[in-house]
């Protein structure tokens, strides 16, 4: 198994995508930015190669995550 074939659980996938909050992570799945999970038994997993192909910089900033400094977005 190569590194790209590795499966990540929810916590690992969120960390890989920049410590994304759980709410933002699932919101991005719902909006089609992140691929839907597959299951190994009852555990949701994502293929590392699928996450590596995500173009987060093309998504609107408000979709990706909240601002880390808790400051409002500039108008």
C-alpha positions in Angstrom: 0.0 0.0 0.0 1.4 3.4 -1.0 1.0 6.5 1.1 -1.6 7.9 -1.3 -3.7 4.7 -0.7 -3.8 5.3 3.0 -7.2 6.0 4.6 -7.6 8.8 7.2 -10.3 8.9 9.9 -12.2 12.1 10.5 -9.7 13.6 13.0 -6.7 12.8 10.7 -8.5 14.2 7.7 -9.4 17.4 9.5 -5.8 17.8 10.7 -4.5 17.2 7.2 -6.7 20.0 5.9 -5.3 22.5 8.3 -7.0 21.7 11.6 -10.4 22.4 10.2 -13.2 22.5 12.7 -15.6 19.6 12.6 -18.5 21.8 11.6 -16.6 23.4 8.7 -15.3 20.0 7.6 -18.8 18.6 7.3 -20.1 21.8 5.7 -17.4 21.5 3.0 -18.5 17.9 2.4 -22.1 19.0 2.0 -21.1 21.7 -0.4 -19.0 19.3 -2.5 -15.6 20.8 -1.7 -14.5 17.7 0.2 -15.4 14.3 -1.1 -17.9 12.2 0.8 -16.6 9.7 3.3 -16.4 6.0 2.7 -16.8 3.5 5.5 -14.5 0.8 7.0 -17.0 -0.9 9.2 -18.7 1.9 11.0 -15.7 4.3 10.7 -15.9 7.1 8.2 -12.7 7.4 6.2 -11.2 9.5 3.4 -8.5 8.4 1.0 -5.4 10.5 1.4 -5.0 10.9 -2.4 -8.6 12.3 -2.6 -7.8 14.9 0.1 -4.5 15.8 -1.6 -6.5 16.7 -4.8 -8.8 19.2 -3.0 -8.3 22.8 -4.2 -9.3 24.6 -0.9 -7.8 27.9 -2.1 -10.6 28.1 -4.8 -13.4 27.9 -2.3 -14.8 31.0 -0.7 -12.9 31.9 2.5 -16.1 31.7 4.6 -16.6 28.1 3.5 -13.1 27.0 4.5 -12.9 28.0 8.1 -13.4 30.9 10.5 -10.6 33.4 10.9 -8.2 32.1 13.6 -7.8 35.5 15.2 -11.6 35.8 15.6 -11.7 39.1 13.8 -14.6 39.9 11.5 -14.0 39.5 7.8 -13.1 42.8 6.0 -15.9 44.2 3.9 
